[in-house]
Amino acid sequence: MNMKKKAVIFLADGMADDPQESLGGKTPLEYAHTPGMDEIASRGVNGSFLTLPPNLPTSSDVANMSVLGFQPEHNYPGRGPIEAVSQGIELGPDDVAWRCNLVYVSDDDVLRDFSAGHIENDDAAKLIAALKEEFDSPQLTFHSGVSYRNLLVLHGKMFSDKVNYFKPDSSQDLPLAELRLSPADDSVEARYTVEFLRDLEERTAAFLAEHPLNKDRQAPANRIWPWSPGHAPALQSFSERYQGRSGAVISAVDVIKGLGKCSKMEVIDVPGATGFLDTNYQGKVDAALKAIEEHDLVYIHVEAIDECSHLGDLDKKLQAITDFDAKIVVPVLNALRDKNVNFAVLPDHPVPIKLRQHTTTPVPLAICGPDFEADDVKSFSEQLAPGGKLGLLRKEELIRKLLGL
């Protein structure tokens, strides 16, 4: 008899937070109406997960690598190359891929918005196309992504990925003078890369300032922001790591899709998945229910909560959490209620509303399914989950528990 376990992971990007005075001392997760997540917590076991190991960037690529058990401590390639894989960009041995945000910088040279007002996909694509036409060369190529999330690839042995950078969504309202790229080692290549990019940033800023699409925008996309560089990644496949099991990834954003492709999971594209509040929730549910028939693990990633957290918008964060529960968790739970499927829910990292940036606190985790006996925790929250029977999980422990390995 085939006793292989199946599992669904509900990944709520950036959901964890701190207690809010305006919410009566509750966190947004505790305050929001979340019957689906609460059911997982009450039916199963609770604990926490260390998603952001020390001495690594506090970013979603690192956190989601941790949740999937790919040990970023040893395998982290940088965000740029992960997203390049998602876009099907083949990186040569001398290519350095950078995530390249379109951002808004105010007239007083302060980074005001890491997303240029969550620029629409069509407008962002037109701006990147214009940058390509004006600046692409044998040394550099721009690549369009989703909204503000784009890529820059530098070509040649003269370039290095050993560059210190500032993560834009952690640097809002800071002056550019405090956020400059700098060499991370003493190599000629690192120094040249910094000089090259500083010059490119200034030239593209002058170009973007004059582009018609930026004329009437409240937060014009008037600057590029290269960060998290690296060379072509080489991750072990999901199947190799987990004894022949297969997995599928459902997400709107290139960083998660890239992790799926790097590890040879099936990456399922959902039309209308935007990475924000207007995403196609039903499409993700339909894709997940089909995928669990064919795969052992389905990873459903929702980005909107993270985006609202970086905006510092509590009302939108509450809406995003409520939507995640009502439009993703509840329908999937209901559809698979009588199946032999384990479920897990967790954020990838906290984004406290007051800080508007990621923190390294372990995230709450709840697991339920046929093999998990319930503990005493009755609702899902940052404050209650760590008191459950699971304790603190790390590395591959979550996936192995869910798949019975």
SVG drawing of the C-alpha trace seen along z (x, -y; Angstrom):
<svg xmlns="http://www.w3.org/2000/svg" viewBox="-15 -69 57 71">
<polyline fill="none" stroke="black" stroke-width="0.4" points="0.0,0.0 1.2,-3.5 1.6,-5.4 3.2,-8.5 2.0,-11.6 0.8,-14.7 0.9,-18.2 -0.1,-21.8 1.8,-24.8 0.0,-28.1 2.8,-30.8 1.6,-34.3 4.5,-36.5 5.3,-39.1 2.3,-38.3 3.9,-38.2 3.9,-41.5 4.0,-43.1 1.0,-43.9 -0.7,-47.2 -2.0,-49.6 -4.8,-50.6 -5.9,-46.9 -6.1,-46.6 -2.7,-45.0 -3.3,-42.4 -1.2,-41.8 -2.9,-42.2 -3.0,-38.4 -4.7,-38.1 -7.2,-40.9 -8.2,-39.7 -11.0,-37.1 -9.0,-33.9 -11.2,-30.8 -9.1,-28.8 -5.7,-29.4 -7.3,-29.0 -8.7,-25.6 -5.2,-24.4 -3.9,-25.6 -6.7,-24.1 -6.7,-20.7 -3.0,-20.3 0.3,-21.3 1.9,-24.7 5.4,-26.1 7.7,-28.4 10.2,-28.3 13.6,-30.0 13.4,-31.3 16.2,-33.9 19.5,-32.5 22.2,-34.8 24.6,-36.6 22.3,-36.4 20.0,-39.0 16.6,-39.4 14.8,-38.9 12.1,-36.6 14.4,-34.6 16.4,-33.5 13.2,-32.9 11.4,-30.8 14.6,-28.8 14.6,-28.0 10.9,-27.0 11.5,-24.6 14.6,-23.2 17.2,-24.4 19.6,-25.7 20.5,-29.2 23.4,-29.2 25.2,-27.0 23.3,-27.6 22.2,-31.3 23.0,-32.6 21.5,-36.1 18.0,-37.3 19.0,-38.5 20.0,-35.1 17.0,-33.4 14.7,-35.7 16.7,-35.4 16.0,-31.6 12.3,-32.4 12.4,-34.6 14.2,-32.0 17.4,-34.1 20.4,-31.9 23.3,-33.3 26.8,-32.7 29.8,-32.1 30.8,-35.7 27.3,-37.2 26.1,-38.9 22.4,-39.2 20.9,-41.9 17.3,-42.5 16.5,-46.0 13.6,-47.8 12.0,-50.8 11.8,-53.2 10.7,-56.8 13.3,-59.2 12.1,-62.7 13.6,-66.0 15.6,-66.1 17.3,-62.8 15.5,-60.6 14.2,-57.1 10.5,-57.5 8.9,-54.4 10.7,-51.1 7.9,-50.2 7.3,-53.6 3.7,-53.5 3.3,-49.8 3.7,-50.8 1.3,-49.0 2.7,-46.1 2.1,-47.8 3.8,-51.0 6.7,-49.3 7.2,-47.1 7.2,-50.3 9.8,-51.9 12.1,-48.9 11.6,-48.6 12.7,-52.3 15.7,-51.6 16.7,-48.6 16.5,-50.6 18.6,-53.5 21.1,-51.6 21.4,-47.9 24.9,-47.1 27.4,-44.1 28.1,-45.0 24.5,-45.2 20.9,-44.2 17.6,-45.1 14.9,-42.6 11.2,-43.3 9.5,-41.5 6.3,-42.1 5.6,-45.7 8.6,-47.3 10.4,-44.0 12.9,-43.9 16.3,-42.6 19.7,-44.0 22.4,-41.6 26.0,-42.7 28.1,-40.7 31.9,-40.2 34.8,-39.2 35.3,-42.8 32.2,-42.6 31.8,-41.2 29.0,-40.2 31.0,-41.2 29.2,-44.5 27.5,-45.9 24.0,-47.1 20.9,-48.3 17.6,-46.5 15.2,-49.1 12.1,-48.1 14.2,-48.3 15.6,-51.7 12.5,-54.0 12.8,-57.6 16.6,-57.5 18.8,-59.8 20.6,-58.4 23.9,-59.6 23.5,-56.8 22.5,-54.1 25.3,-54.0 26.7,-50.8 30.3,-49.9 32.8,-47.2 32.6,-44.2 36.2,-43.2 39.5,-44.8 39.3,-43.4 39.6,-45.6 36.4,-44.0 34.3,-45.0 35.5,-48.6 34.9,-48.7 31.4,-47.3 30.5,-49.9 31.8,-52.8 30.0,-51.3 26.6,-51.0 26.9,-54.5 27.3,-56.0 24.5,-53.9 22.2,-54.9 22.8,-58.6 22.4,-58.3 19.1,-56.3 17.8,-58.7 18.1,-61.6 16.5,-59.5 13.6,-58.4 12.9,-61.9 12.1,-63.0 10.0,-59.9 6.3,-60.9 5.0,-58.0 6.5,-59.7 5.1,-63.2 1.9,-62.9 2.7,-60.1 2.4,-60.8 5.4,-58.5 7.2,-58.5 9.5,-55.6 12.5,-57.9 15.4,-55.7 16.7,-52.1 17.8,-50.3 20.2,-47.4 20.6,-45.0 21.2,-41.3 23.6,-40.3 24.9,-36.8 26.0,-34.2 23.9,-31.4 22.5,-29.3 22.9,-25.5 20.3,-24.1 19.7,-20.4 16.3,-19.4 13.3,-19.0 13.0,-15.4 16.7,-14.6 16.5,-16.3 13.2,-14.6 13.5,-11.0 11.9,-11.2 8.9,-13.3 7.6,-16.0 6.5,-19.5 4.7,-22.4 4.9,-26.2 2.1,-28.7 3.1,-32.3 2.8,-35.7 6.4,-36.8 9.6,-35.8 11.6,-35.1 9.3,-32.3 8.9,-31.0 12.7,-31.1 13.2,-29.0 10.7,-26.5 12.5,-26.3 16.0,-26.1 14.8,-23.1 12.9,-21.5 9.5,-21.9 6.6,-22.5 6.0,-26.2 2.3,-26.9 1.5,-30.3 -1.9,-31.6 -3.4,-34.3 -4.2,-37.4 -1.8,-36.7 -0.4,-40.1 1.4,-40.0 -1.0,-42.5 -4.6,-42.8 -6.1,-42.4 -4.5,-39.0 -6.5,-36.0 -7.2,-34.1 -9.6,-31.7 -7.1,-30.9 -4.6,-30.0 -7.1,-27.7 -8.0,-26.0 -4.3,-25.5 -3.6,-24.1 -6.4,-21.6 -5.3,-20.3 -1.6,-20.2 -2.1,-18.2 -3.5,-15.4 -0.2,-15.1 2.3,-16.2 3.3,-15.3 3.7,-19.0 2.0,-22.2 3.4,-25.5 0.9,-28.3 2.6,-31.7 0.7,-35.0 2.6,-38.2 0.0,-40.9 0.4,-40.9 4.1,-41.7 3.4,-44.6 0.8,-46.1 3.3,-45.8 6.0,-47.6 3.5,-50.4 2.8,-50.7 -0.9,-50.5 -2.6,-48.6 -6.0,-48.6 -4.7,-47.1 -2.6,-44.5 -5.8,-43.4 -7.6,-43.1 -4.8,-41.1 -4.7,-38.7 -8.5,-38.3 -8.5,-37.7 -5.6,-35.1 -7.6,-33.2 -11.1,-33.5 -10.0,-33.1 -7.1,-30.7 -6.9,-28.8 -10.6,-28.1 -11.5,-26.9 -8.5,-24.6 -9.1,-23.1 -12.8,-22.5 -12.0,-20.9 -9.4,-18.5 -11.1,-17.9 -11.7,-14.2 -8.3,-13.6 -5.2,-12.2 -3.4,-15.6 -1.4,-17.5 -1.5,-21.3 0.9,-23.9 0.5,-27.7 3.2,-30.2 4.7,-33.5 8.1,-33.6 9.3,-36.5 7.8,-39.3 7.2,-42.8 6.1,-44.9 3.9,-47.7 5.7,-50.3 9.1,-49.4 8.0,-48.6 10.9,-46.2 11.7,-42.5 12.9,-41.3 14.6,-38.0 12.2,-36.9 11.1,-33.2 7.7,-33.0 4.6,-31.2 3.8,-27.8 0.8,-25.5 0.5,-22.0 -2.5,-19.7 -3.3,-16.4 -3.9,-12.7 -0.6,-12.2 -0.6,-15.2 -2.3,-15.1 -3.7,-18.4 -1.9,-20.4 -3.6,-23.0 -3.3,-26.0 -6.7,-27.0 -5.9,-29.9 -3.1,-30.9 -0.9,-33.8 2.6,-35.0 2.1,-34.9 0.4,-31.5 2.1,-29.3 5.5,-29.1 3.8,-27.5 2.7,-24.5 4.2,-21.0 6.3,-21.6 8.9,-23.8 11.3,-25.7 11.9,-24.1 14.8,-24.7 16.1,-23.8 14.4,-20.6 12.4,-19.8 9.1,-21.2 9.0,-19.5 10.1,-16.2 7.4,-16.3 4.7,-17.1 5.8,-14.4 6.4,-11.8 10.1,-11.4"/>
</svg>
